[in-house]
C-alpha cells in the first residue's frame, strides 16, 4: 500500500475529511516520525503494529595499519504480539505456511 492508496482508504472510512486533509495529516505524521527517528535513541511506537527504531553502530575495520572507523545504521522494526499473530493467521488462512 502506498501513500495514495492509504489516503484513498482513509477517505473512504472517514468521508467527512477531504483527501487533501488526509494527505496533509499523513505528511505531518511522516515529518514528525522522521524528526524523532533522527534523534539518537528515540523510537516511534505505532499501536497494534510495533516499534520502529534506528540504531547506529561504530565499527573498526581493517588491519593495524589501515584501520578505519565505519558507522553502520540499522533500522529495526519490532512487531507487537498482536501484529505477529495477525500476519501468522493471514498466512495460515491462505495456506502459505504449509
Beta strands, then each sheet from edge to edge (+ up, - down):
strand 1: 43-46
strand 2: 50-61
strand 3: 68-79
sheet 1: 1+ 2- 3+
end
